[in-house]
Amino acid sequence: MPSSLADEPVEHAEEGEEPLTDDEYAEYLAELGDAWEVVDDHHLEASYEFEDFAAALAFTNDVGELAEEEWHHPDIHLSWGEVGVEMWSHDIDGLHESDFVMAARMDQSYAEYGDD
Ligand SMILES: C[C@H](O)[C@H](O)[C@H]1CNC2=NC(N)=NC(=O)C2=N1
């Protein structure tokens, strides 16, 4: 069973490394949930929906803990019932495999907020 993207380590971009091109990131994007899209070949963007503000805040905190653990941080927009996320590698001002790993980890976390 091939390892899923979420199981990959978050390895930061090397100094001077080029951002991924659309051909290079296509395979990673295909492994992410439907919430994600690439914007301007620069960053990943997703919007996750929740039943209320409290659930959206809890997810925001989960993402924040993940970001601190991996030292790889998204921009997060918290609203009532919705969390918007943007993910890219500041060091190379573009996309790196680590951004897709983080997005896959966020999808995994979101799966725990089922519509029960
Ligand atoms: C100043 C701090 O070390 C840098 O911002 C680290 C931590 N978090 C980061 N997060 C993201 N998304 N990209 C980075 O290059 C990055 N580098």
The ligand as a MOL file (V3000), in Angstrom:
LIG
                    3D

  0  0  0     0  0            999 V3000
M  V30 BEGIN CTAB
M  V30 COUNTS 17 18 0 0 0
M  V30 BEGIN ATOM
M  V30 1 C 10.7100 32.7790 10.5130 0
M  V30 2 C 10.3770 31.2950 10.4770 0
M  V30 3 O 11.5070 30.5040 10.7550 0
M  V30 4 C 9.9370 30.9180 9.0740 0
M  V30 5 O 8.7640 31.6040 8.7390 0
M  V30 6 C 9.6890 29.3930 8.9620 0
M  V30 7 C 8.5540 28.9440 9.8180 0
M  V30 8 N 7.3060 28.7520 9.1410 0
M  V30 9 C 7.2230 28.7270 7.8030 0
M  V30 10 N 6.0500 28.5130 7.2090 0
M  V30 11 C 5.9250 28.4870 5.8670 0
M  V30 12 N 4.7260 28.2920 5.3040 0
M  V30 13 N 6.9960 28.6730 5.1000 0
M  V30 14 C 8.2220 28.8840 5.5760 0
M  V30 15 O 9.1800 29.0540 4.8110 0
M  V30 16 C 8.3810 28.9270 7.0030 0
M  V30 17 N 9.5580 29.1440 7.5740 0
M  V30 END ATOM
M  V30 BEGIN BOND
M  V30 1 1 1 2
M  V30 2 1 2 3
M  V30 3 1 2 4
M  V30 4 1 4 5
M  V30 5 1 4 6
M  V30 6 1 6 7
M  V30 7 1 6 17
M  V30 8 1 7 8
M  V30 9 1 8 9
M  V30 10 2 9 10
M  V30 11 1 9 16
M  V30 12 1 10 11
M  V30 13 1 11 12
M  V30 14 2 11 13
M  V30 15 1 13 14
M  V30 16 2 14 15
M  V30 17 1 14 16
M  V30 18 2 16 17
M  V30 END BOND
M  V30 END CTAB
M  END
